[in-house]
Amino acid sequence: MAIRMEAVPGPDKLSPSSVTQPDSLPSQTQEMAELEAIGPLRIKQADQKQTVLVTGHAGFIGFHTAKALLERGDKVIGFDSMNNHYDTRLKRERLTMLEEIAKATGSKYHSVRADLCDGKELHDCLETYKVQRVIHLAGQTDKFLSHDKPAECVQNNINSFVSLLEACRHFKIHHLTYASSHAVYGAGFQKPMSERDSANHPQRLDAATQRACELMAHSYSHLFNLPTTGLRFFSVYGPWGRPDSALFAFTKRILEGKPIQIYNDGRNTRDYTYITDLVEAILRASDTPAEPNPVWLVELPDQATSNAPWRILNVGNSLPVSIEDLIAALELALEKTAVKEYITGPILEKSQSCADTTMLTAATGFAPATSIQAGVNSFVQWYRAFYQL
């Protein structure tokens, strides 16, 4: 049975007895040197170890973010409901690794299993651990699940975010950094997507909820002077990723010699962002709280900033990669040729995505740059070790 790119199943079986750790961020010495080149304010901020709440820390991006925070010495409070949208065994393996990293580094780490919509549990967590910053990476981003279960999507994305905003306001959190998505832009872009472009026509429900969260964050930034930064992620991949992603499915199919269905002659492109690049951007953004834009004008409003401490930043590689090129990178890393099946059918997503990261670089001094071949090589190395292949 062939598989189409847009609806990819996770691996059939997990065998995590042999696990390799994903690539780490640069050492703290290197990180401080980079920050020193940017400016003394950022050195001061990074040197002052923080207590950070990371929501969704059992997930792909949340795990890597919590790992990086622990490795640089921050105190991490993980908050996750451990839902079963995909096999929880992978989530449990990530949490085990976080515990091991905390022991190895001596960093303080606590894991809380709870639903963000439970306001009391969230408030108790922020109060007990004296949280200073929040990095919100929990949420529902599966477009098919959001289509089939819209109420659940709203609950997991919007209701939970309102609960989080209220908690951040009440406890005067220094900075809330949260995940959004390039999907908020919708379709029709023939150029790099800029935060200053309109994002008011998302085509998917999960994207619409993410756009709603961006706007709600602005309201709280304006009403309560709560610094918030929304990060629009572009197609994140890498070790310990989601098993329902295209990269997992393609890898599995190639190894099994099964066909991959390819739409639009493989010309559809995506801006793939390697996980360690993404985490570097998340940490740098979190370290530099959003501030009001002093030249913001209501008559000609900037879509990416505000006269409140609120901003939106793209995080992408700024280099679109076609499905053909992605498969070619996998073939090289796996040393095996893919079986391709070209078909016609509906295009379920826009054919192009590319991030304009000018604002990210200006705000953080960083822009993702890991090549697709280097990133895929690291992913394949982890995949083979994790599944004992």
C-alpha positions, 0 to 999 in steps of 0.5 A: 500500500502506498502512502501519500505525503500529507497523511503519514503514519508513525513507525509501527514499533518502537524498540528504544533499548539502544538510544543515542542522544541528539546533537547538543547546542554549543557549549556555554563558553561558546554561547557566551562568546557569541552573546558577548559579540552581540552586546553586554545586555544579553550576556547579563540576561543569559548569565543570570540563571532562570527558573523556566516553565516549559510546557509540552516538555515531553514533546519533540520541540519541548524536550530539546528546549528543556534539554538545552536549558538544563545543559546551560544551567537553568532550572526547568519545570516541565508541564505536560498532559502526556496525551496519546496523540502519538505513541507515549513510549517515545514521550516517556523516553524523552522524559527519562533522558531529561532526568538523566541530563539533570543529574549529569549537569546538576541542574534542577528539574521537575516534571509536572503531569497536568492539563494546562486548562487546569488553572489551579494546577498551573497556578500552584506550579508557578507559585511553588517553583517561583517561575520567572519565564515561560516557554509554551510549546504544548498544543495541537498541530496535527491538521488532520486531528484538528479537522476531525476533532475541532472542539478538542483543537480549540480546547488544547490550543485556545482554552489552554493558552488563555489559562496560561496567559492568566497565570502569567499575568497573575504571577508577573512572568518576566517573558512568555515565549510561545510557539506559533506556525508558518501555517498562519500565513495561509496559501498564495505566497510566492516570496519569503513570508515576512512577519509584516505580511498579513496572517489573517487567512489561515486555511487550517483550523489548527493554524487559525487557533495559533493566529488567535493565540497571537492576538490574545497574547497582544491583548495581554501585552497591551492590558497588563504589560506582559512581554510576549514573543510568538515564534512562527516555526517552519517545518521542524525536523530532527532526532527525537521528532514526531513519529507522524511526520513525513520524514519518519514515514519516508525513512520507514518506507525507503528502508522497507522498500515500499513506495512513497506517493508524490504529488505535483511532480515533487515540486512542492517545497518547504522550509525545513528547520533543523531542531538545534537551530530552532532551539537556539532561536527559542532560547535567544528569543526567551533571553531577550524579552519583547519590548514596545516598538517606539516608532509603532504607528496606529495609522500604519501598524506594523504587523510584527510589533506593537506599542505594547511589549509584543512581537512575532518572529519567524524561525526558518532556514530561509531555503525552500527544499523540494520533496524530491530534494528531501527524498534525495537527502534521505537516499544518500543518508540511508544508502538506499534508493526510494521507490517513488510513485507520482500521482495527481490529486488535491494539494492539501497545503500550499506548494511553497513555504519560505521564512524571511528571518530578517527580524529574527536576526535583528532581535537575536543575532542568529539565523538557522543555517543547518543544511538539509543533508546535514540535518537528515544525516543526523536524523537517520543516525538517530533513527537507526540507533533508536529502532535498532536498524 
